[in-house]
Amino acid sequence: MSDRRCMMPLRDVKDHPKRKVNLIGIVVEFSIPRMSEGTVFADYCTILKVIDRSQQSPELSVNVFIDDVHQLPHIRSRRDIILLSCVRIERHKQDVYAVFNKSFSSFALFDGKCSSVFSPYQTSPAFCLLDSDKPFITCLRNWCLTFQLDPGISPYVVSLNDIKEREYVDLVCKVLGVCEVSSNEWMLFIWDGTDVPPLSFNTKLEEHSSTRLQIESVPLPTNVISNFPCVGTVLRVIADQAFGKLGYHFHSIGQWVRIRNVLFEVDSGLWKGFLTCASKVRLLSENDNSVAECKRNLTERLSRSGRVPMSSYHVSNFITVLTLTDYESTKFATLMDLLTFSKDKGRFKCIVRVVAICPSQVKDFWSPAGLSRIRVTLEDPTARIHALLCGEDAELFFGGYPSASVLAAKMNKLLGVPGNDDSTRNPPWIQCCLELHLPNEAGALGARHYHIRFTNLVL
């Protein structure tokens, strides 16, 4: 099989263990690049799942080991083609797989769309395209026009609305972006149109003023935030340093994928996901049933309840009881609507939770001139923001100047502090009117000021 004019069909590899063969196929799944384990060399590794026209055969795993992480295959799109030269077929128990060895193997990646162009978009250093390769590439491109790729049905798929802490699940989601949020820490942004479940918080009052606004250590750039959907949670997924520079390898931005084995944890009352050594990514079609279901659910959600948080559906009457605004007939907006609003000023009605307040003690709310400036941290499924409550707006919100005990009871209700010895608090959903001001350069997220206005707490 050193002759590249010969390409072995994947259905036949099981009969040739320990042999070096040439293969060509469609990449349907890949693992996140990571440092390899169990080898004497400091290699990086990724595992590809490949299929070809020999439909009787299952997907073949190809283990790729290369010492330079940038030289690992980086799959751009669904149906892209990989040509593998001189890979070794191995068998472990009942499993058959191919091993790419940097010493004698080579590969090339090609766009899977029908084209007369045969230039690969990525190759390993030793690869050389031959004229005899072109008919194989053309044949696979034509086959993909009519063949429906297996989406890889998984019984472990859940929506973001159903995730649980310390649980490994599979997600069908859209990849919105990837960026380096701190030195050697990369973050993936994913979305499926649903909301992550609201979380409970510690009841210690001194912690009410220290709640973080986002998982990342600094706010994301405006050009990143502006591309996020305004309905549904954009979940942050962390990639460990062992995976290398994720931004150099993850090219599926804007595509729907199925990510296998994502671990979920909670940090400062915020959900975040983790890519693990077992995480794999399968590129999906826009017409895949699971993708179509996500889109259909979002359409139904928007037509039924607009921008109302999913977890507040069953408590809509309670929301009205807790607070009233002067804009009862106005449609609801999300906090992401505020973050992505491009004008200098705007007024919005939102359904939010009060997750923190500063100062944390009601005795510090007062000044000789009356109610002092209070900073409230609000959240909904799309974002967290700080909003100011002061002057006449604070007077309206609290219903005048209540006593310290009455004010404390109101704040405990807003913060979800239980009346018993429970160590957690669960803030209720309320509606409020928020006003946006951009006193400095328009569009600069750091200059945005939010004020709670025209809202009355009716406890």
Buried (B, 14 or more C-beta within 10 A) or exposed (E): BEEBEEBBBBBEBBEBEEEBBBBBBBBBBBBBBBBBEEEEEEBBBBBBBBBBBEEEBEBBBBBBBBEEBEBBBBBBBBBBBBBBBBBBBBEEEEEBBBBBBBEEBBBBBBBBEEEEEBEBBBBBEEBEBEEEBEEBBBBBBEBBEEBEBEBBEBEEBBBBBEBEEEEBBBBBBBBBBBBEBEEEBBBBBBBBBBBBBBBBBEBEBEBBBEBBBBBBEEEBEBEBBBBBBBBBBBBBBBBBEEBBBBBBBBBBBEBBBBBBBBBBEEEBBBBBBBBBBEBBBBBBBEEBEBBEEBBEBBEEBBEEBEBBBBBBEEBEEEBBEBBBBEBEEEEBBBBBBBBBBEEEEBBBBBBBBBBBBBBBBBEEBEEEEEBBEBBBBBBBBBBBBBBBBBBEBBBBBBBEEBEEEBBBBBBBBBBBBEEEEEEEBBBBBBBBBBBBBBEEEEBEBEEBEBBBBBBBBEB
